[in-house]
Amino acid sequence: MAAPQIEGLVWSLRHGVSRTSAAAVLRGLAVYSYAKVAIAEAGGIPPLVQLLRDGSEDAKVETAAALRNLTHGSDANKVAIAEAGGIPLLVQFLRDGGAGTKKWSAGALRNLASNNAANRVVIAEAGGVSLLVQLLRDGCAEAKFEAWAALCNLSCNNDANKVAIAEAVGLEAIVQLARGGRVTVDYGLVVENAGVPAKRKAALVVAALLRACVPEELRSRVDVQHVIRGVIGPYL
């Protein structure tokens, strides 16, 4: 049963009363296991997601941080936030949010992608992979770490995401994935132990890039095709 304090905070979120302050308090409480459960039981997740949609920038920072804390170690909350439509909003903040919102959104996506195959797909479909790679390049130190961890989780048991990450990082990463089934960026491996399907797709991407470098009038020549096959053959 939700604690009276938590029920009151959720009431404030629903009725537009001091929503930023309520989200900030819930953010602090959500680090505790009992509160993760109580906030969800009180119906707090949908109004928090709504605050991501229409709150002030300060409110969005507090809410993204609250969702990060709510998803840490709670599989049920990961599902509830996804069902409430929170993932596309968090991805959107990676593109156009302020520094604080980007950092906490990356942290929430990191947790949402952990041990949840369905969320990995939704995050990727919302465009999260390339935006996390961009944050890894130009975010603050904390944001970079959250982005790196999110990418690690997104690549887990998902060949499509492995290739998408490599493509977003750049040509060297695609070649690295095709050759060894891994991608290394900044903090270390973001993709490791990729299977044959991912390596094969990465090799075909490399082949397409090689082909694009060949003048149009030469692409049909047998020897050009032979050269390209010779380059990518070991990776297929």
N, C-alpha and C positions, 0 to 999 in steps of 0.2 A: 504493500500500500504506500502511495506517495506521501512524503512528509508534508505537513501543512505549509511550511515555507516554500517548498518547491511548487506546490499547487498554486500558491499565491503568485509566484513569479510567472508561472505558465498563464495564469489568468491575465496578468499584465500584458503578456505578449499577445494574447488573443484580443484584448480589448483596447490595444493601442495606448496603454498607460505606461510611460517611462520604459519603453521597450529596450532602448540601448542599455539602460541600467540593469534591467532584468536579465538581458542576455549576458552582461558582464558577470553578474552573480552566478548565473547558471554555468558559465564558462569555468569559474573557479570551483564550483561544486562538482562538475563533471569529471574531475580527476579521480574522484572516489567511486569505487565499484557500486556501492549502494545507491549513489546518486544517479549513476548511468541508468540503472533500472528504474529508479523512482521518476526521473524526468520523462522517460519513455512511457511509463504507466500513467503519468499525469497528462499525456497527450502533448508533450512539449516539442516533439520533433517537427510536426507540420507547421506550427507557427514560427519556429526558428527558420525553417526553409523559406517561409513567406517573408521573413525579415531580410533574407538574402535578396529577395526580389525587389522590395520597395523601401528598405531602410536607408538611413543616411550612411555615409562612408564609415563613420565611427561604429555604427550599428553592425555594418557588414563585417568589419574587423572582429568585433566581439563575437558575432555569430559564427564566423568561419572558425575561430579559435574554439568556440564551444563545441562545434561539430567535430573538430579534430579530437577533442578530449572525449566526446561521447563515443566515438568509433574506436578508440584505443582499447583493444581487448574485449570488445562487445560485438559478436557476430550479429546479434539481433538488431542492434542499432544501425549496423552497416546496411542491412536489408531495409529497415524502416526509412532511412534517409534516402536511399535509392528510390524506393516506392513513392516518396513524397516529392520526387523531382529535384533533389538537391545536387546531383552530379553535374548536369549541364550548367547549372549556375556557378558551381565551384570552378569548373573549367573556364567559363566565361571570365571569371575574375583573374585567371592567369593571364588573360589577354589585356584586360582594361582596368583591372583593380589597382589600388595603390600598393606600396611596398608591403605594408602589413597584411593587407588582404591576400596578396599573392602568396606570401609565406604561409599563412594559416590555411589557405585553400590547398596548397600543395601538400601540407601535412594531413589535411582531411582526406585528400585523394590517396595519399600514401596508405592510410589506414583502411580506406574503403576498398582498395585493391588487394589488401592482404587477406589471404584465405577466402577469397570470394571471386570465383571465375566469372560470374555474370557481371559483376561490377567492372572487371578488367575490360570486358567487351564494351560496356556502356561508356567508360571513360575514353577509350580509344575512338569510338564512333562519334563522340562529342568533340573530337579534335584535341584531346588532352596530351597526346604523345609529343607532338611538335612543340606545343607550348611549354611543356615541362622541360624539354631539351633546351628551349630558349632561356627559360629561367635558370637552368643549370649553367648557362653561359654568362648571364648578365645580372643575376639576382645577388642579394646580399649573402653572406656566408651561411646564415641559418636557412635561407630560402634555397640555396644551392643544395644543401644537405637533404632537405625535405624533398626536393625535386629528384635528386639522385635515388633516394630510398623509394620514392613513388615509382620511378622507372624500373627499379629492380623488381618491385612487386608486380608491376604490369607485365613484365616479361615472363613471370613464372608460369610454366605450363601453357604458354600461349605463343605459338609460332608466329602468328600474324603480327602480334605486338613486338616480338623480337626483331622482325624485319623492319617494321615501321620505325622502331627506335634507331636502328642502324641507318636507315634512309635519312632520318631527321638529323642525325649526328654528322653524316657526310660520307664521302666516297671511301675514305680509309676504313671507316667503321663497317661499311657494307662488305668490303674486301675481307676485313678481319672476321666478320661473321661467316662469310662463305668459306673461308679457309679453315677456321678453327672453332666455329660455333660460339664465339664470344665477342663482346664489345666492351672496351675499357674506356671510361671517361672520368676525368677528374678524380673522384674519390676511390675509383677502382672499378671492378666489374659491374656493369648494369645488366649485362646479358651473359649467361654462362651455360655451358652444356646444351647448346641448341641442337636439336635433332636434325635428321636428314631433310625433312620438309623445309625447315627454315633456311638451312644452308643452301639447299637447291634454289629456293626462291631468290635468295641474296645473289647467288651466282648468275641467275637469269637477269637480275637487275644490272649487274656488272656487264653482262653481255649486251644488254640494251644500250648502256652508256657507250660501250666500245663501238657498237654498230652506229650510233649517232655521230661518232667521230669520223666515220668513213664517208667520203663524198658519195652523194646519191648515185652517180653514174658507175661507181665501183662496187656497190653493195651486192649486186647479183653475181659477181665473179666468183667462181668456184674457189680460187685461192684465198680470197678475202674471207669467205665463210669458213674455210679450213683453218685460217689463222685464229679467227674468233673462237671456234670450237676447241682449238688447241689450248687457248688461254683459259677457258672456263671448264674444260673437260674434267680436270682433276677434282673440281668442286661439285660435280653433279652425281 
